[in-house]
């Protein structure tokens, strides 16, 4: 489990509040947890030695998931 503390702007807070109400959720935390599912993330290493075996294995592992 990960705990994250974020500062929402007034506009962002309103968006989360509306999402919470529309989906009949009890807390903003539940709303944000559901909203996160709408995003797709790709992690790209910046400072990795691309000639190392672990890097080549991670690329091969990523292709298997496609």
C-alpha positions in Angstrom: 0.0 0.0 0.0 1.2 3.5 -0.8 0.1 6.7 0.9 0.4 9.8 -1.2 -0.3 13.3 0.0 -1.2 15.8 -2.8 -2.1 19.4 -2.9 -5.1 19.9 -5.2 -5.8 23.2 -6.8 -9.3 24.6 -6.2 -10.3 23.4 -9.7 -8.8 19.9 -9.2 -10.6 19.6 -5.9 -13.9 20.4 -7.5 -13.3 17.8 -10.2 -12.6 15.1 -7.6 -15.6 16.2 -5.6 -18.0 16.0 -8.6 -16.5 12.5 -9.5 -17.1 11.4 -5.9 -20.7 12.6 -6.0 -21.6 11.2 -9.4 -20.2 7.7 -8.5 -21.8 7.6 -5.0 -18.4 7.3 -3.3 -17.9 8.2 0.4 -14.5 9.9 0.2 -12.3 11.8 -2.1 -9.6 9.2 -1.6 -11.9 6.6 -3.2 -12.6 8.9 -6.0 -8.9 9.5 -6.8 -8.2 5.8 -6.5 -10.8 5.1 -9.2 -9.7 8.0 -11.4 -6.2 6.7 -11.5 -7.4 3.7 -13.4 -8.1 5.9 -16.4 -4.3 6.5 -17.0 -1.8 4.4 -18.7 1.8 4.7 -17.6 5.0 3.8 -19.4 8.2 3.8 -17.4 11.4 4.5 -19.4 14.7 4.3 -17.6 17.0 7.3 -18.3 20.3 6.4 -16.5 20.6 2.7 -17.3 23.5 1.1 -19.0 21.9 -0.3 -22.1 24.6 -2.8 -22.7 24.0 -4.6 -19.4 22.2 -7.9 -19.3 19.5 -6.8 -16.8 18.5 -4.0 -19.2 18.2 -6.4 -22.2 16.1 -8.8 -20.0 13.8 -6.0 -18.9 13.1 -5.0 -22.6 12.4 -8.6 -23.4 10.0 -8.9 -20.4 8.2 -5.7 -21.5 7.6 -7.2 -25.0 6.1 -10.4 -23.5 3.4 -8.3 -21.8 2.2 -6.7 -25.1 
